């Protein structure tokens, strides 16, 4: 985390953000698209724009909506306070910049990359004099989430890519093997049909042998067990149907998504890549002076 705050210890216990969430009440001025994922000037422009829009709506009799913020290692949820309906769910690896206004301690904002449009949106709130605390809480949640990501497989992104490639190759070999088995079976059936004598005829032709005077081996000819040298007959052969769930080596097909400690969804790789990219960009925390003109009266 890149921070312009003086060094401070985090405000909450790790369990408070990992197993639960920290809740804050605020007024939501709205969100607007911005051109860059970071920058004090970027959020200043966004705050000024949303403040002006809110001033117009206030003159028309509209009140600034109240929201509840729930902050945890899983993201920042913006909810309607009474119904608890989730209006926005901002995942932490998508949040790249967070700042609060040092002049009035109320305004804070963060930039989050939208999961559907991939546009950068700036969210602005009036938090009743706890803007810095909320900013630091988001920073702590980001820090914990990044550590959890590394512990739960983030370091193994490249390894998982290689495992996925190997799994795909094994599936291709299994398909190729099944096709070759089918072709072999078809050839054996054609050979059997070609060597069947006509009905009513008796063939006195001796069984053909190879250059070593041995009867050629045929996979369709049943093998008759002979007595062992110690006089004990061998155990009867076991005939079991082929297991379609095994690969061409007789082993269970390898599934990298079930081999680990946790069960991952099929699209784990794309999500891991996205999270790795987001966490790698980092979260910038800044305490800024927005200097928002006379329009900055209470919303």
Secondary structure as GFF3:
##gff-version 3
##sequence-region A 1 299
A	DSSP	beta_strand	2	3	.	.	.	ID=ss1
A	DSSP	alpha_helix	14	18	.	.	.	ID=ss2
A	DSSP	beta_strand	22	34	.	.	.	ID=ss3
A	DSSP	alpha_helix	40	59	.	.	.	ID=ss4
A	DSSP	beta_strand	66	72	.	.	.	ID=ss5
A	DSSP	beta_strand	75	79	.	.	.	ID=ss6
A	DSSP	beta_strand	86	90	.	.	.	ID=ss7
A	DSSP	three_ten_helix	92	94	.	.	.	ID=ss8
A	DSSP	beta_strand	95	101	.	.	.	ID=ss9
A	DSSP	beta_strand	107	113	.	.	.	ID=ss10
A	DSSP	beta_strand	120	126	.	.	.	ID=ss11
A	DSSP	alpha_helix	131	151	.	.	.	ID=ss12
A	DSSP	three_ten_helix	154	156	.	.	.	ID=ss13
A	DSSP	alpha_helix	157	194	.	.	.	ID=ss14
A	DSSP	alpha_helix	268	281	.	.	.	ID=ss15
A	DSSP	beta_strand	284	288	.	.	.	ID=ss16
A	DSSP	three_ten_helix	294	296	.	.	.	ID=ss17
###
